[in-house]
Structures are given as structure tokens and as C-alpha cells.
Amino acid sequence: RPLSLVFLLKMVAYKLFYFPFKGLAEGIRLIFHQAKVPFEDKGVTQAEWPEHKSKTTYGHMPCLIEDGKILCDSLAISRHLGETFGLVPKDVWERAKADELATAWTDMGRETASIMAQTTPETKSAKAKEVVEKFVKPRLAVYEKHFEGSKSGLTASELSWADFSIYNALKVVAHFYGQDLSHYKHIAAFLHKIEHLPNVKAYIAERKAIPIAPISFADLL
């Protein structure tokens, strides 16, 4: 699909603000690189965050500045860029399902908070293992089943913004909850497909070495 007429008529200035790790912003970066649209990737350090926080809408990042306008939510940003760059499923139902799958991890923060709320190493470890069994693995099974039934191997019939959001979410979940995604045949094939898109592959080859997140599953045990 072609880029939007507005974008073609006017080169839009984009600035993405996030901490210096992949986290919630890497899927957005992938969308920019897949679309070959330039943007300024503004890393905000922990020392800079208190001053920068007051400039955000909800007191968290990532935030996108687009020609002076601000949008602060990873999925809202991804969906907006997908629509702007033509990375949306043509079929209305597929579009809705892609949106569902892209947002299925939004309650991960609540589950993570339930782990961090534990007051002893023993209860924290026990809660982390419980979250993996009752939340993480069932969600991964949903994605495995979806990709198994997908003729394209993607979220929808054609590549969309949701693929990049889901790709990043799966990577974050694997890191944070210690999951080996190679055990999921169809998820692994999906990840391989995204990583070998020419534009994404070029970006991965040259991107800075930054962590996925500031902590991992091992830190919770």
C-alpha cells in the first residue's frame, strides 16, 4: 500500500522518546525502518527522566512527537504509524484480529506488578513461576495456534503494524519471563520471517547493542 497522501506531500518530522533499551519502543522502531521513514530516536536516560516526565501526557514513555504534536502510548503510536505508512490489513475482520493480538499483552504490566509487590525473595520467586504457568504460557499458546493457522505466517494476510508490535512483545516476554520461543514452532517461524524482512534485517545488523529491558526473569527468582 502507498504511503498516505499527506505524508507524500509533506516530509513529516518524527521524534521517538524512550529509555535506552528496546522495551516498548522497539516495535515502533521496526515500523519506521520497514517503511523506510526517517525519525530521530531520542534516548532518555534515568538522570534526564524526572525533568522529561512532566512533558509526557501520562508520565510514561514511549512518546512520539510528530510535527510538534505528541502521542504517548506504544500501541497508539504503532497503530497510527501503521495507518500512516499503509501497514494495515485490507480486510476489516483481519484488521480487528490483528489489533486484538497486538493488544493481548497489555495486562502484562499488572502481572509483573503482582510479582514485584511480593516482599520476600521466596514469595517473589513463587509468584513469578505462577505468572509464567497461568498467564505467559497460555498466551503463548494462543499465538502459536494463530500462526499455525495463518497461511501467510503473519498476523494477517499481509504485513501490518501489528506484526512488529507482536514481534517485539514476544521478544520482551521471552526475556522477562525466561521463555525459550524456539519450543514454539510457529512462533519461531513468525519471528524468523520478521527478522528476515530486508529492511528489518538491515536495521538489526546495524542497530546499537542495547538491552531488551533493565531486568530479566532471573532477577525475579
N, C-alpha and C positions, 0 to 999 in steps of 0.2 A: 504494500500500500504506500502511496506517496505521502510525503510529509504534508502537514496542514498548509493551506494557502497562506495563512498568517505568518507561519514560520518561514516560508519561502520568500515572502515579500520583505521580511524584516529579520535580520540576524538577531536573535534574542540573546541577551547576556544572562548566563546561568551561574550561580554560585551555590555550591553544596557545602553545608556546615555540619561537621560531625567530629567526634573524637578520633584520635589517630589509631583506630583499629577498624576492622571490617564491620562487625556488628550489624546494625540495622541499615547501614548505608551502602553496603557492597552491592546489593541487588540494584540499587539506583545507579551506581557507577556502571554496572554491566549494561543497563539500558542505554545510558549515554554512549558507551563505546560501541554497542551493537548498532545504534542509529548513526554513529559517526558524527555526533553533535558535540562540539567543544564545550567544556564547562570548567569552572575554577573549583578545585577541590580544596576547601579550606579546613585544615585540621585545627581543632580547638583543644589545647592542652588543658590538663586539670587545673593548672595555675590560672589560665585565662577564663575558665568556665564560670566562676562566680560573676564576673563582670558581663560575660556574654549571655548568661542565663536570662537576665532581665529583658533582653532583646528578642527572646523567643516568645511564641504565643502561649505555650503551655508549660514552659520551664523544662523542656527536654528537646533533644535532637534525635534524628536529623531535621534540618530545616533547609529549604530551597528558597533562594532569592532569585526571582525571575523579573528582570527589568524593574527592580525596586519593590516588587510585591513579594510577600513572604508566605510560604506554605510549610507547615510544621507537622508532619506525620509521615512515616516511611511509606505506608501503603497509599495514602492520598497522593504523595509525590509520585510514586511509581505508576499509579493509575493515570494521573494527569499526563505524565511524560509518555506513557503508552498511547494515550489518545492523541496527543500532540504529534508523535512520531509515527503513527499508523501501526503501532504494535498492539492491536486488539483483535480478538476473534471476530470474524464477519457474522457468524451465526449468533443470534441473541441468546439462545439457551447455553451454547458453549461459553459465551461471554459471562453468563451468570455462574456457571460451574467453575470457570477459571477464577472468578472473583471469590467464590466460596473456598476453593482450595488455597488461594493466596492468603486468605484471612484466617485459616484454620489454626494458626499458631499464635493468634493474638492473645490468647489466655495463658500463654507460656509464662508471662511475667508473674501472673498470680501464683502459678505452681512453683516458680522459682522463689517467690517471696515466702511461700509456706515453708520452704527449706531453710531459707536464711533466718526465719523467725525462731528456729529452734535454738535453745540456749546451751546445749551441751554437744560436744562432738559426736557422742553416741546417738542422740536423737536426730541430729542433723544428718548423719550418715544413713540412719534408718529411713528418714523421710525422703532423702534423695533416691534411695533404692525403690521406695514405694511409688514415687512420682514416675520413675522410669517404667515400672511394671504396669501402673494403672493409667498413665497419661501418654508417655512418649511412645512406647511400643504399639499401643492401639492406633495412635495417629499415624505412625509409620506404616502400619498395615493398610490403612486407608489409601495412602499414596501408592503403595506397592500394587494394590488392586487396581487403582485408577490407571497407572501407567501400563500395567499388564493388558488392560482392555483398550488402550489407546493405539490406534493404527499408526499415528504419527510418532508415537513415543514421547509426545509433548502433552501439555495440559489440555490443549485444544487441537483442532485440525491443522492450525498454522501457529507459527511462533508468536507469542504475545508477551506483554509486560509481566504477566503472572508467572511465566516460566522463570524469569530472572528473580522474582521475589521468592518463589518456591525453592529454586536452586539455593539461594542464599540462606533461607530459613532451614533447609535440610542440613546445610553445612554448619550453621550455628548450633542446631540441635545435636548433631553428631559430636561436635566439640564440647559443648557444655554438659551433655549427658552421657558422654563416653560411648556413643553408639558406632559400631562398625557398619557403615552403609553398604559395604561390599556383600554383606549377607542378604541384602535385598536386591535380587537380580534386576528387577525392572526399574527400581530407583537408581541403581548404579548405572544402568544404561541411559537413563534420562540425564544424570549428571555428566556422563561422558559426552552425550550429544551437545549439551550446552557448552561444555568446556572446549569442544572442537568446532564450534561456530568460528569461522575465520576471524571475525573482528574480536570476539571474546578471547580466542586463543592468543591473538597478538597482544591484547591487553594483559592477560595473565603472564605472558612471557616477559613483559617489561615493567609490571607494576612493582611498587615498593613492597619490601617484606615487612608487613605489619601483622600483628596478631588478629585472630578472629574476634576474641573478646578478652577482657582483662583477667578473667578467671576461667577455670575449666572444671569438669566434673571431679577431677582428682582433688581440687581444693575444697570440695564439699564433704569428702569422705574422711 
